[in-house]
Amino acid sequence: MGPSAFRIANERQEVAETMATGMAGIEALKGLSAGLKTRMEKAVEDFRNNLVSVRTGRASVHMLDSIRVEQYGAEVPLSQVATLKTPEAQLITVEPWDKSIVGAIEKAIRASNQGFNPNHDGKVIRVPIPPMTEERRKETVKHLSTVLEEHRTSIRNIRRDGNDTVKKATKDKQISADDEKRANDEIQQMTDAAIKRVEEMFKTKEKEVMTV
């Protein structure tokens, strides 16, 4: 192991040891760390799901994630009744397993207010993806910026809940001032990591949207 790798390994070990002596090792705060991590992970995952369905200049089957089709009296996601592919950069194809719902699928895609103009040959629905205008790209990035800020706020609110729990434990004399500081530091590390993840996702998506 080279010096650099050895240093990184040591740093990871130190972080692991610090986390181990944090909330998980404090009886009054057991479960708080895991609970906060779960909530922050859910916020990150929700942001990822928002990005996945956002239209870019290239075709993606996820552009049709919001499409639901009625089958056997129930509305179901398109992906549960058809095979979706992107054979070309500007085309999505939808092949229903039950050919009798081809028309219903085409109608649902057309009614989705995403500007798609699908057509079918009785077996496969073809969904051409028109190129995005510069104005549309900028509007999309602006919208994503708003969604990013909403999720950053959500993550910070989770941090606040964690800090409030720690503060109450200190007030009730369940933990010491040192324990409070360690716990707050750990919560801040979790917050910074979650926010960094959503910001990196945003940057990647922004690049996709703005790439002509």
Backbone as CSV, one residue per row, in Angstrom:
resi,resn,N_x,N_y,N_z,CA_x,CA_y,CA_z,C_x,C_y,C_z
1,MET,0.845,-1.189,0.000,0.000,0.000,0.000,0.884,1.244,0.000
2,GLY,0.681,2.164,-0.949,1.484,3.367,-1.040,1.116,4.349,0.055
3,PRO,1.947,5.395,0.246,1.707,6.386,1.297,0.333,7.037,1.201
4,SER,-0.077,7.378,-0.034,-1.365,8.043,-0.218,-2.516,7.135,0.170
5,ALA,-2.463,5.888,-0.306,-3.527,4.927,0.009,-3.567,4.658,1.505
6,PHE,-2.371,4.576,2.128,-2.286,4.313,3.565,-2.931,5.470,4.345
7,ARG,-2.649,6.714,3.895,-3.218,7.884,4.554,-4.738,7.880,4.450
8,ILE,-5.256,7.580,3.250,-6.711,7.540,3.046,-7.348,6.475,3.921
9,ALA,-6.692,5.306,3.998,-7.214,4.218,4.832,-7.274,4.651,6.290
10,ASN,-6.205,5.352,6.738,-6.170,5.838,8.118,-7.286,6.850,8.390
11,GLU,-7.504,7.746,7.415,-8.547,8.754,7.576,-9.922,8.102,7.671
12,ARG,-10.143,7.086,6.825,-11.432,6.377,6.874,-11.624,5.685,8.221
13,GLN,-10.516,5.090,8.727,-10.582,4.409,10.016,-10.908,5.405,11.130
14,GLU,-10.277,6.594,11.047,-10.520,7.618,12.062,-11.970,8.082,12.035
15,VAL,-12.511,8.264,10.811,-13.909,8.671,10.680,-14.818,7.604,11.261
16,ALA,-14.528,6.336,10.933,-15.347,5.225,11.425,-15.329,5.180,12.947
17,GLU,-14.123,5.381,13.529,-14.004,5.344,14.987,-14.745,6.521,15.625
18,THR,-14.663,7.694,14.971,-15.359,8.873,15.491,-16.859,8.642,15.494
19,MET,-17.362,8.087,14.372,-18.796,7.820,14.268,-19.234,6.777,15.292
20,ALA,-18.350,5.788,15.533,-18.682,4.713,16.468,-18.800,5.237,17.892
21,THR,-18.017,6.289,18.205,-18.065,6.844,19.555,-19.049,8.013,19.616
22,GLY,-19.813,8.210,18.535,-20.805,9.283,18.508,-22.123,8.837,19.101
23,MET,-23.230,9.150,18.415,-24.558,8.882,18.962,-24.813,7.413,19.252
24,ALA,-24.250,6.543,18.400,-24.496,5.109,18.577,-24.005,4.601,19.927
25,GLY,-22.986,5.297,20.488,-22.432,4.864,21.763,-23.050,5.561,22.962
26,ILE,-24.052,6.402,22.726,-24.708,7.137,23.809,-26.107,6.557,24.022
27,GLU,-26.330,5.988,25.167,-27.590,5.278,25.448,-28.828,6.119,25.141
28,ALA,-28.800,7.397,25.572,-29.981,8.250,25.404,-30.242,8.628,23.946
29,LEU,-29.234,8.445,23.082,-29.385,8.835,21.670,-29.373,7.643,20.722
30,LYS,-29.441,6.429,21.308,-29.448,5.234,20.457,-30.641,5.281,19.514
31,GLY,-30.390,5.013,18.271,-31.466,5.020,17.279,-31.612,6.361,16.571
32,LEU,-31.139,7.451,17.191,-31.279,8.771,16.561,-30.453,8.862,15.288
33,SER,-29.203,8.395,15.337,-28.330,8.452,14.170,-28.939,7.699,12.989
34,ALA,-29.382,6.456,13.250,-29.970,5.640,12.181,-31.242,6.282,11.639
35,GLY,-32.038,6.851,12.532,-33.284,7.492,12.103,-33.041,8.692,11.221
36,LEU,-32.064,9.511,11.605,-31.740,10.694,10.801,-31.158,10.305,9.450
37,LYS,-30.296,9.282,9.456,-29.698,8.808,8.197,-30.782,8.321,7.245
38,THR,-31.748,7.570,7.795,-32.840,7.048,6.966,-33.646,8.183,6.352
39,ARG,-33.947,9.202,7.144,-34.739,10.331,6.645,-33.968,11.129,5.588
40,MET,-32.664,11.324,5.827,-31.859,12.063,4.847,-31.709,11.271,3.558
41,GLU,-31.551,9.961,3.699,-31.426,9.107,2.514,-32.709,9.157,1.694
42,LYS,-33.834,9.202,2.385,-35.130,9.293,1.696,-35.228,10.612,0.920
43,ALA,-34.730,11.700,1.516,-34.747,13.013,0.839,-33.861,12.986,-0.409
44,VAL,-32.688,12.353,-0.280,-31.765,12.233,-1.416,-32.400,11.400,-2.524
45,GLU,-33.036,10.296,-2.126,-33.669,9.401,-3.106,-34.834,10.103,-3.810
46,ASP,-35.576,10.904,-3.064,-36.690,11.636,-3.658,-36.175,12.629,-4.696
47,PHE,-35.043,13.279,-4.405,-34.452,14.213,-5.366,-33.999,13.457,-6.609
48,ARG,-33.398,12.282,-6.403,-32.959,11.464,-7.544,-34.151,11.104,-8.431
49,ASN,-35.264,10.736,-7.817,-36.461,10.379,-8.581,-36.990,11.573,-9.364
50,ASN,-36.881,12.770,-8.786,-37.294,13.984,-9.491,-36.442,14.198,-10.737
51,LEU,-35.139,13.957,-10.608,-34.229,14.174,-11.733,-34.448,13.182,-12.859
52,VAL,-34.729,11.939,-12.472,-34.843,10.860,-13.452,-35.899,11.147,-14.516
53,SER,-37.025,11.730,-14.081,-38.122,11.956,-15.025,-38.015,13.278,-15.790
54,VAL,-36.985,14.069,-15.471,-36.822,15.365,-16.155,-36.278,15.154,-17.559
55,ARG,-36.890,15.826,-18.484,-36.508,15.684,-19.883,-35.173,16.358,-20.176
56,THR,-34.345,15.681,-20.937,-33.086,16.264,-21.412,-33.123,16.243,-22.938
57,GLY,-32.011,16.543,-23.552,-31.967,16.565,-25.010,-31.974,15.176,-25.626
58,ARG,-31.678,14.154,-24.799,-31.634,12.777,-25.305,-32.822,11.985,-24.782
59,ALA,-33.241,11.008,-25.575,-34.363,10.165,-25.181,-33.986,9.314,-23.974
60,SER,-34.930,9.149,-23.059,-34.759,8.272,-21.906,-36.110,7.657,-21.587
61,VAL,-36.125,6.372,-21.311,-37.399,5.717,-20.996,-38.027,6.331,-19.745
62,HIS,-37.199,6.935,-18.893,-37.723,7.531,-17.660,-38.569,8.771,-17.922
63,MET,-38.492,9.306,-19.149,-39.344,10.435,-19.496,-40.819,10.053,-19.427
64,LEU,-41.082,8.752,-19.502,-42.470,8.268,-19.485,-42.851,7.667,-18.137
65,ASP,-42.037,7.916,-17.108,-42.314,7.346,-15.781,-43.662,7.774,-15.213
66,SER,-44.092,8.984,-15.570,-45.349,9.489,-15.004,-46.587,8.981,-15.740
67,ILE,-46.383,8.309,-16.864,-47.514,7.823,-17.666,-48.152,6.600,-17.010
68,ARG,-49.453,6.672,-16.833,-50.193,5.531,-16.291,-51.285,5.150,-17.289
69,VAL,-51.539,3.862,-17.406,-52.491,3.352,-18.398,-53.527,2.483,-17.709
70,GLU,-54.760,2.619,-18.152,-55.815,1.796,-17.561,-55.796,0.399,-18.172
71,GLN,-55.750,-0.598,-17.307,-55.807,-1.984,-17.766,-56.557,-2.810,-16.729
72,TYR,-57.540,-3.542,-17.198,-58.371,-4.380,-16.321,-58.973,-3.567,-15.178
73,GLY,-59.388,-2.329,-15.501,-60.075,-1.507,-14.518,-59.197,-0.766,-13.537
74,ALA,-57.876,-0.854,-13.706,-56.971,-0.156,-12.786,-55.917,0.605,-13.573
75,GLU,-55.474,1.742,-13.018,-54.408,2.509,-13.661,-53.054,2.015,-13.167
76,VAL,-52.189,1.648,-14.094,-50.876,1.107,-13.724,-49.773,1.857,-14.483
77,PRO,-48.548,1.890,-13.934,-47.436,2.536,-14.632,-47.187,1.872,-15.980
78,LEU,-46.796,2.674,-16.952,-46.553,2.186,-18.310,-45.545,1.033,-18.321
79,SER,-44.521,1.126,-17.466,-43.464,0.104,-17.447,-43.967,-1.268,-17.016
80,GLN,-45.188,-1.318,-16.442,-45.737,-2.599,-15.998,-46.574,-3.298,-17.070
81,VAL,-46.768,-2.604,-18.200,-47.586,-3.207,-19.258,-46.880,-3.206,-20.616
82,ALA,-45.636,-2.717,-20.640,-44.956,-2.624,-21.939,-43.443,-2.630,-21.770
83,THR,-42.765,-2.934,-22.872,-41.299,-2.858,-22.904,-40.903,-1.524,-23.525
84,LEU,-40.099,-0.743,-22.792,-39.679,0.576,-23.271,-38.207,0.528,-23.665
85,LYS,-37.884,1.117,-24.816,-36.504,1.144,-25.300,-36.183,2.501,-25.918
86,THR,-34.890,2.787,-26.053,-34.439,4.007,-26.747,-33.471,3.588,-27.847
87,PRO,-34.006,3.125,-28.983,-33.150,2.652,-30.079,-32.342,3.758,-30.739
88,GLU,-32.800,4.989,-30.577,-32.090,6.137,-31.137,-32.047,7.256,-30.092
89,ALA,-31.147,8.212,-30.285,-30.969,9.294,-29.317,-32.216,10.158,-29.167
90,GLN,-33.060,10.204,-30.216,-34.247,11.058,-30.173,-35.536,10.249,-30.286
91,LEU,-35.498,8.983,-29.847,-36.698,8.150,-30.003,-36.871,7.168,-28.846
92,ILE,-38.115,7.075,-28.357,-38.486,6.040,-27.386,-39.501,5.133,-28.070
93,THR,-39.339,3.824,-27.919,-40.341,2.899,-28.438,-41.016,2.200,-27.256
94,VAL,-42.324,2.005,-27.405,-43.118,1.353,-26.360,-43.844,0.174,-26.991
95,GLU,-43.521,-1.025,-26.538,-44.151,-2.229,-27.094,-45.008,-2.899,-26.018
96,PRO,-46.337,-2.699,-26.077,-47.228,-3.281,-25.059,-47.241,-4.809,-25.155
97,TRP,-47.333,-5.447,-24.017,-47.418,-6.910,-24.018,-48.800,-7.349,-24.516
98,ASP,-49.792,-6.501,-24.263,-51.154,-6.753,-24.747,-51.432,-5.725,-25.844
99,LYS,-51.455,-6.181,-27.104,-51.577,-5.255,-28.237,-52.903,-4.492,-28.250
100,SER,-53.888,-4.965,-27.473,-55.200,-4.306,-27.489,-55.174,-2.945,-26.789
101,ILE,-54.107,-2.653,-26.052,-54.057,-1.360,-25.350,-53.098,-0.370,-26.025
102,VAL,-52.679,-0.680,-27.241,-51.787,0.232,-27.979,-52.398,1.628,-28.060
103,GLY,-53.667,1.689,-28.463,-54.343,2.982,-28.612,-54.433,3.737,-27.296
104,ALA,-54.715,3.019,-26.215,-54.854,3.644,-24.893,-53.520,4.233,-24.432
105,ILE,-52.437,3.512,-24.739,-51.105,3.999,-24.360,-50.759,5.254,-25.144
106,GLU,-51.003,5.221,-26.449,-50.709,6.395,-27.274,-51.487,7.605,-26.769
107,LYS,-52.760,7.396,-26.420,-53.602,8.479,-25.925,-53.053,9.041,-24.611
108,ALA,-52.605,8.156,-23.728,-52.082,8.578,-22.420,-50.804,9.400,-22.579
109,ILE,-49.942,8.975,-23.507,-48.687,9.707,-23.750,-48.990,11.082,-24.338
110,ARG,-49.942,11.112,-25.260,-50.294,12.380,-25.918,-50.915,13.358,-24.919
111,ALA,-51.630,12.818,-23.929,-52.338,13.659,-22.954,-51.468,14.056,-21.765
112,SER,-50.195,13.688,-21.796,-49.327,13.910,-20.633,-48.801,15.331,-20.494
113,ASN,-49.128,16.193,-21.460,-48.681,17.600,-21.437,-47.161,17.748,-21.438
114,GLN,-46.463,16.769,-22.014,-45.011,16.867,-22.126,-44.585,17.227,-23.550
115,GLY,-45.577,17.450,-24.401,-45.271,17.858,-25.762,-44.909,16.710,-26.692
116,PHE,-45.227,15.472,-26.299,-44.904,14.320,-27.141,-45.989,14.118,-28.201
117,ASN,-45.573,13.634,-29.366,-46.506,13.371,-30.455,-46.307,11.934,-30.938
118,PRO,-46.808,10.949,-30.162,-46.577,9.543,-30.482,-47.397,9.051,-31.674
119,ASN,-46.937,7.962,-32.268,-47.704,7.290,-33.317,-47.435,5.795,-33.191
120,HIS,-48.335,4.974,-33.758,-48.134,3.529,-33.634,-48.534,2.802,-34.914
121,ASP,-48.054,1.565,-35.035,-48.369,0.748,-36.210,-49.246,-0.434,-35.826
122,GLY,-49.881,-0.332,-34.662,-50.730,-1.424,-34.189,-50.001,-2.343,-33.226
123,LYS,-48.685,-2.263,-33.219,-47.888,-3.121,-32.334,-46.962,-2.318,-31.423
124,VAL,-46.302,-1.330,-32.012,-45.312,-0.543,-31.273,-45.644,0.949,-31.378
125,ILE,-45.567,1.633,-30.226,-45.756,3.080,-30.222,-44.383,3.730,-30.317
126,ARG,-44.225,4.652,-31.248,-42.967,5.387,-31.409,-43.169,6.797,-30.866
127,VAL,-42.258,7.218,-29.982,-42.371,8.540,-29.363,-41.133,9.365,-29.729
128,PRO,-41.221,10.182,-30.790,-40.082,11.035,-31.158,-39.851,12.079,-30.064
129,ILE,-38.608,12.324,-29.738,-38.260,13.332,-28.733,-37.703,14.552,-29.453
130,PRO,-38.502,15.610,-29.551,-38.020,16.812,-30.249,-36.879,17.453,-29.473
131,PRO,-35.912,18.022,-30.177,-34.807,18.686,-29.480,-35.313,19.844,-28.631
132,MET,-34.664,20.068,-27.495,-35.063,21.158,-26.606,-34.478,22.477,-27.103
133,THR,-35.274,23.522,-27.003,-34.763,24.849,-27.350,-33.864,25.346,-26.208
134,GLU,-33.050,26.339,-26.501,-32.170,26.925,-25.480,-33.000,27.464,-24.312
135,GLU,-34.117,28.103,-24.655,-34.991,28.669,-23.612,-35.552,27.569,-22.720
136,ARG,-35.961,26.457,-23.351,-36.526,25.341,-22.599,-35.472,24.718,-21.679
137,ARG,-34.244,24.618,-22.169,-33.153,24.067,-21.348,-32.938,24.916,-20.099
138,LYS,-32.921,26.234,-20.295,-32.700,27.147,-19.163,-33.857,27.086,-18.173
139,GLU,-35.074,26.972,-18.681,-36.251,26.866,-17.813,-36.181,25.584,-16.981
140,THR,-35.722,24.507,-17.633,-35.614,23.226,-16.938,-34.588,23.293,-15.811
141,VAL,-33.433,23.904,-16.095,-32.389,24.039,-15.066,-32.882,24.921,-13.925
142,LYS,-33.615,25.971,-14.250,-34.159,26.863,-13.224,-35.129,26.098,-12.320
143,HIS,-35.968,25.270,-12.941,-36.911,24.448,-12.174,-36.157,23.472,-11.261
144,LEU,-35.111,22.857,-11.800,-34.320,21.903,-11.017,-33.614,22.594,-9.852
145,SER,-33.206,23.843,-10.060,-32.570,24.614,-8.984,-33.539,24.809,-7.824
146,THR,-34.803,25.058,-8.170,-35.838,25.218,-7.135,-36.053,23.917,-6.386
147,VAL,-36.107,22.812,-7.141,-36.296,21.503,-6.522,-35.107,21.154,-5.629
148,LEU,-33.897,21.510,-6.087,-32.688,21.274,-5.291,-32.773,22.018,-3.965
149,GLU,-33.160,23.285,-4.018,-33.232,24.096,-2.788,-34.280,23.526,-1.833
150,GLU,-35.384,23.032,-2.383,-36.423,22.415,-1.538,-35.860,21.213,-0.781
151,HIS,-35.042,20.419,-1.466,-34.480,19.224,-0.833,-33.344,19.569,0.128
152,ARG,-32.598,20.616,-0.184,-31.585,21.079,0.772,-32.264,21.526,2.067
153,THR,-33.367,22.264,1.910,-34.119,22.731,3.080,-34.666,21.550,3.874
154,SER,-35.174,20.559,3.165,-35.700,19.358,3.819,-34.624,18.666,4.652
155,ILE,-33.426,18.553,4.090,-32.311,17.906,4.797,-31.914,18.726,6.022
156,ARG,-31.901,20.048,5.869,-31.557,20.912,7.016,-32.618,20.838,8.110
157,ASN,-33.870,20.653,7.711,-34.945,20.501,8.696,-34.766,19.210,9.498
158,ILE,-34.279,18.176,8.821,-33.998,16.917,9.508,-32.859,17.128,10.513
159,ARG,-31.848,17.892,10.093,-30.752,18.240,11.004,-31.293,18.969,12.233
160,ARG,-32.194,19.913,12.003,-32.767,20.680,13.112,-33.507,19.756,14.089
161,ASP,-34.267,18.807,13.543,-34.979,17.847,14.402,-33.995,17.059,15.256
162,GLY,-32.888,16.646,14.631,-31.864,15.898,15.358,-31.235,16.737,16.456
163,ASN,-30.904,17.982,16.120,-30.304,18.879,17.101,-31.255,19.155,18.271
164,ASP,-32.556,19.271,17.950,-33.554,19.507,19.002,-33.621,18.318,19.963
165,THR,-33.539,17.103,19.400,-33.569,15.898,20.231,-32.352,15.849,21.152
166,VAL,-31.192,16.201,20.581,-29.947,16.216,21.366,-30.028,17.280,22.458
167,LYS,-30.543,18.442,22.097,-30.665,19.542,23.060,-31.561,19.152,24.227
168,LYS,-32.659,18.454,23.924,-33.587,18.030,24.976,-32.922,17.009,25.900
169,ALA,-32.135,16.104,25.298,-31.439,15.095,26.103,-30.442,15.762,27.051
170,THR,-29.802,16.838,26.569,-28.862,17.580,27.421,-29.611,18.282,28.547
171,LYS,-30.722,18.917,28.196,-31.535,19.634,29.176,-32.052,18.696,30.260
172,ASP,-32.419,17.469,29.827,-32.948,16.476,30.775,-31.839,15.749,31.524
173,LYS,-30.588,16.202,31.283,-29.414,15.628,31.948,-29.200,14.139,31.621
174,GLN,-29.646,13.749,30.401,-29.427,12.371,29.952,-28.051,12.215,29.309
175,ILE,-27.510,13.332,28.807,-26.176,13.313,28.188,-25.368,14.516,28.667
176,SER,-24.047,14.421,28.521,-23.160,15.504,28.953,-22.993,16.533,27.840
177,ALA,-22.340,17.649,28.188,-22.070,18.691,27.199,-21.155,18.163,26.100
178,ASP,-20.207,17.292,26.475,-19.306,16.687,25.487,-20.083,15.780,24.533
179,ASP,-21.019,15.018,25.108,-21.865,14.138,24.281,-22.683,14.964,23.300
180,GLU,-23.193,16.088,23.787,-24.008,16.968,22.938,-23.188,17.474,21.758
181,LYS,-21.962,17.898,22.033,-21.097,18.408,20.961,-20.788,17.317,19.938
182,ARG,-20.453,16.110,20.424,-20.147,15.001,19.504,-21.354,14.661,18.633
183,ALA,-22.518,14.637,19.274,-23.737,14.301,18.540,-24.049,15.356,17.485
184,ASN,-23.939,16.637,17.865,-24.209,17.717,16.902,-23.209,17.700,15.752
185,ASP,-21.951,17.381,16.063,-20.929,17.286,15.014,-21.269,16.159,14.046
186,GLU,-21.719,15.033,14.602,-22.073,13.888,13.753,-23.266,14.220,12.868
187,ILE,-24.256,14.902,13.431,-25.440,15.294,12.651,-25.035,16.251,11.528
188,GLN,-24.105,17.145,11.818,-23.648,18.088,10.789,-22.916,17.362,9.666
189,GLN,-22.106,16.356,10.027,-21.402,15.562,9.009,-22.406,14.858,8.092
190,MET,-23.446,14.293,8.694,-24.476,13.616,7.912,-25.180,14.597,6.976
191,THR,-25.465,15.787,7.515,-26.151,16.820,6.731,-25.298,17.260,5.541
192,ASP,-24.025,17.538,5.820,-23.108,17.970,4.754,-22.996,16.912,3.657
193,ALA,-22.923,15.643,4.071,-22.783,14.547,3.098,-24.027,14.433,2.222
194,ALA,-25.213,14.545,2.842,-26.466,14.425,2.079,-26.627,15.591,1.109
195,ILE,-26.317,16.805,1.575,-26.440,17.977,0.705,-25.438,17.902,-0.446
196,LYS,-24.240,17.419,-0.147,-23.236,17.275,-1.209,-23.730,16.311,-2.282
197,ARG,-24.396,15.236,-1.886,-24.895,14.256,-2.856,-25.947,14.859,-3.781
198,VAL,-26.915,15.603,-3.212,-27.951,16.182,-4.081,-27.366,17.266,-4.985
199,GLU,-26.381,18.009,-4.480,-25.755,19.049,-5.308,-24.969,18.433,-6.464
200,GLU,-24.304,17.310,-6.208,-23.558,16.640,-7.284,-24.520,16.061,-8.320
201,MET,-25.652,15.506,-7.858,-26.669,14.996,-8.789,-27.195,16.121,-9.673
202,PHE,-27.431,17.286,-9.042,-27.944,18.437,-9.787,-26.959,18.863,-10.871
203,LYS,-25.678,18.938,-10.513,-24.653,19.366,-11.476,-24.593,18.420,-12.680
204,THR,-24.687,17.116,-12.390,-24.655,16.121,-13.467,-25.861,16.292,-14.390
205,LYS,-27.044,16.483,-13.783,-28.267,16.631,-14.569,-28.251,17.941,-15.347
206,GLU,-27.740,18.994,-14.722,-27.642,20.285,-15.400,-26.804,20.171,-16.671
207,LYS,-25.709,19.438,-16.565,-24.828,19.236,-17.722,-25.567,18.475,-18.824
208,GLU,-26.340,17.459,-18.427,-27.110,16.676,-19.412,-28.113,17.566,-20.131
209,VAL,-28.824,18.378,-19.348,-29.873,19.234,-19.922,-29.279,20.274,-20.878
210,MET,-28.153,20.856,-20.507,-27.584,21.950,-21.299,-26.729,21.478,-22.465
211,THR,-26.427,20.167,-22.518,-25.632,19.633,-23.624,-26.508,19.485,-24.877
212,VAL,-26.128,20.172,-25.916,-26.897,20.116,-27.162,-26.488,18.913,-27.982
